[in-house]
Amino acid sequence: MTALTAPALEPVATLTVRVSAPLEAGEITGTNSRGQRRIIPITGGTVSGRLNGRVLPGGADFQLVVSDTLADLDARYLLQLDDPAWAGAHVFVQNRALRRGSPEDIARLVRGEPVAPAAIYFRCAPTFEVSHPALVWMTESLFIGTGARFPDRVEMRFFRVC
Protein backbone atom coordinates (compact mmCIF):
# COMPACT_ATOMS: atom_id res chain seq x y z
CA MET A 1 0.00 0.00 0.00
CA THR A 2 1.27 3.47 -0.85
CA ALA A 3 1.64 5.89 2.03
CA LEU A 4 -0.35 9.07 1.55
CA THR A 5 1.28 12.29 2.61
CA ALA A 6 -0.47 15.12 4.38
CA PRO A 7 -1.37 18.06 2.15
CA ALA A 8 0.80 21.14 2.23
CA LEU A 9 -0.51 24.70 2.39
CA GLU A 10 0.57 27.37 -0.10
CA PRO A 11 -0.04 30.99 1.00
CA VAL A 12 -2.14 32.77 -1.62
CA ALA A 13 -3.49 36.03 -0.22
CA THR A 14 -3.95 38.25 2.79
CA LEU A 15 -7.18 40.21 2.85
CA THR A 16 -8.27 43.17 4.91
CA VAL A 17 -12.02 43.52 4.49
CA ARG A 18 -13.59 46.71 5.86
CA VAL A 19 -17.08 46.34 7.30
CA SER A 20 -19.80 48.60 8.64
CA ALA A 21 -22.23 48.10 11.50
CA PRO A 22 -24.14 44.80 11.57
CA LEU A 23 -27.78 44.66 10.55
CA GLU A 24 -29.70 42.45 12.97
CA ALA A 25 -32.40 40.76 10.90
CA GLY A 26 -33.86 38.73 13.77
CA GLU A 27 -34.63 35.15 14.67
CA ILE A 28 -35.00 32.79 11.70
CA THR A 29 -38.25 30.82 11.74
CA GLY A 30 -39.53 27.92 9.68
CA THR A 31 -37.72 25.06 7.98
CA ASN A 32 -34.00 24.86 8.76
CA SER A 33 -34.23 27.64 11.33
CA ARG A 34 -31.38 27.65 13.77
CA GLY A 35 -30.44 31.11 14.96
CA GLN A 36 -30.35 34.84 14.55
CA ARG A 37 -29.68 36.32 11.10
CA ARG A 38 -27.04 39.05 11.07
CA ILE A 39 -25.82 40.81 7.91
CA ILE A 40 -22.47 42.63 7.91
CA PRO A 41 -22.07 45.02 4.93
CA ILE A 42 -18.65 44.99 3.27
CA THR A 43 -17.42 48.48 2.37
CA GLY A 44 -14.07 47.73 0.69
CA GLY A 45 -10.59 46.54 1.50
CA THR A 46 -7.32 45.24 0.14
CA VAL A 47 -5.83 41.96 -1.02
CA SER A 48 -2.10 41.22 -1.20
CA GLY A 49 0.22 38.27 -1.78
CA ARG A 50 0.05 36.11 -4.90
CA LEU A 51 -3.04 38.19 -5.68
CA ASN A 52 -3.00 41.97 -5.34
CA GLY A 53 -5.87 44.40 -5.60
CA ARG A 54 -8.87 45.58 -3.69
CA VAL A 55 -12.09 44.33 -2.18
CA LEU A 56 -14.93 46.18 -3.86
CA PRO A 57 -17.75 47.63 -1.75
CA GLY A 58 -21.15 45.98 -2.00
CA GLY A 59 -20.61 42.50 -0.60
CA ALA A 60 -21.83 41.23 2.74
CA ASP A 61 -21.34 38.54 5.34
CA PHE A 62 -24.64 36.72 5.91
CA GLN A 63 -24.27 35.24 9.38
CA LEU A 64 -26.37 32.82 11.35
CA VAL A 65 -25.67 33.31 15.02
CA VAL A 66 -26.29 29.79 16.28
CA SER A 67 -25.54 30.41 19.96
CA ASP A 68 -23.78 32.87 22.23
CA THR A 69 -20.50 31.10 21.30
CA LEU A 70 -20.88 30.14 17.61
CA ALA A 71 -21.65 31.86 14.29
CA ASP A 72 -21.95 30.24 10.85
CA LEU A 73 -20.63 32.77 8.30
CA ASP A 74 -21.29 33.06 4.57
CA ALA A 75 -19.50 36.08 3.09
CA ARG A 76 -19.82 37.01 -0.59
CA TYR A 77 -17.81 39.77 -2.20
CA LEU A 78 -15.85 40.79 -5.28
CA LEU A 79 -12.12 41.40 -5.70
CA GLN A 80 -10.67 43.57 -8.45
CA LEU A 81 -7.07 42.65 -9.17
CA ASP A 82 -4.33 45.03 -10.27
CA ASP A 83 -1.54 42.53 -11.07
CA PRO A 84 -0.05 43.40 -14.50
CA ALA A 85 -0.72 39.91 -15.92
CA TRP A 86 -4.47 40.17 -15.24
CA ALA A 87 -5.10 43.84 -14.42
CA GLY A 88 -8.76 44.59 -13.92
CA ALA A 89 -9.72 40.92 -13.56
CA HIS A 90 -12.43 40.13 -11.05
CA VAL A 91 -12.62 37.31 -8.55
CA PHE A 92 -15.94 36.55 -6.88
CA VAL A 93 -15.38 35.08 -3.41
CA GLN A 94 -17.83 32.97 -1.44
CA ASN A 95 -16.27 32.35 1.93
CA ARG A 96 -17.93 29.92 4.35
CA ALA A 97 -16.57 30.08 7.88
CA LEU A 98 -17.09 29.15 11.50
CA ARG A 99 -16.33 31.55 14.30
CA ARG A 100 -16.50 30.53 17.94
CA GLY A 101 -15.30 31.85 21.26
CA SER A 102 -16.32 32.27 24.84
CA PRO A 103 -19.66 33.99 25.45
CA GLU A 104 -17.78 36.98 26.90
CA ASP A 105 -15.43 37.36 23.91
CA ILE A 106 -18.22 36.95 21.37
CA ALA A 107 -20.28 39.59 23.22
CA ARG A 108 -17.29 41.95 22.96
CA LEU A 109 -17.04 41.34 19.20
CA VAL A 110 -20.76 42.07 18.78
CA ARG A 111 -20.38 45.32 20.73
CA GLY A 112 -17.52 46.32 18.41
CA GLU A 113 -14.83 45.96 21.05
CA PRO A 114 -11.40 44.49 20.25
CA VAL A 115 -10.75 40.85 21.14
CA ALA A 116 -7.39 39.09 20.86
CA PRO A 117 -7.47 36.97 17.66
CA ALA A 118 -6.03 33.99 19.54
CA ALA A 119 -9.17 33.93 21.73
CA ILE A 120 -11.45 33.25 18.75
CA TYR A 121 -11.55 30.18 16.48
CA PHE A 122 -12.13 31.62 12.97
CA ARG A 123 -11.55 29.21 10.07
CA CYS A 124 -12.87 29.46 6.53
CA ALA A 125 -13.15 27.63 3.21
CA PRO A 126 -13.31 30.16 0.35
CA THR A 127 -14.32 29.28 -3.21
CA PHE A 128 -13.78 31.46 -6.25
CA GLU A 129 -15.23 32.44 -9.62
CA VAL A 130 -12.72 34.14 -11.93
CA SER A 131 -12.97 36.39 -15.00
CA HIS A 132 -9.50 35.75 -16.44
CA PRO A 133 -8.16 32.45 -17.90
CA ALA A 134 -4.84 32.82 -16.06
CA LEU A 135 -6.76 32.55 -12.77
CA VAL A 136 -8.55 29.27 -13.50
CA TRP A 137 -6.17 27.54 -11.05
CA MET A 138 -8.24 29.18 -8.30
CA THR A 139 -11.27 27.15 -9.37
CA GLU A 140 -9.36 23.86 -9.55
CA SER A 141 -8.03 23.63 -6.00
CA LEU A 142 -9.36 23.64 -2.46
CA PHE A 143 -8.58 26.56 -0.18
CA ILE A 144 -8.73 27.11 3.55
CA GLY A 145 -8.07 30.15 5.64
CA THR A 146 -7.90 31.75 9.01
CA GLY A 147 -9.32 35.05 10.11
CA ALA A 148 -9.69 37.62 12.83
CA ARG A 149 -12.54 40.07 13.45
CA PHE A 150 -11.76 43.62 14.51
CA PRO A 151 -14.25 46.45 15.18
CA ASP A 152 -13.99 47.90 11.65
CA ARG A 153 -12.57 45.03 9.58
CA VAL A 154 -11.90 41.34 9.11
CA GLU A 155 -8.36 40.16 8.37
CA MET A 156 -7.89 36.80 6.65
CA ARG A 157 -5.19 34.64 5.14
CA PHE A 158 -6.09 32.19 2.38
CA PHE A 159 -4.06 29.07 1.58
CA ARG A 160 -4.26 26.66 -1.36
CA VAL A 161 -4.31 23.04 -0.22
CA CYS A 162 -1.55 21.32 -2.23
Buried (B, 14 or more C-beta within 10 A) or exposed (E): EEEEEEEEBEEBBBBBBBBEEBEEEEEBEEEEEEBBBBEBBBBBBBBEEBBBBBBBBEBBBBBBBBEEBBBBBEBBBBBBBBBEEBEEBBBBBBBBBBBBBEEEBBBBBBEEEEBEEEBBBBBBBBEBEBBBEEBEEBEEEEBBBBBBBBEEBBBBBBBBEE
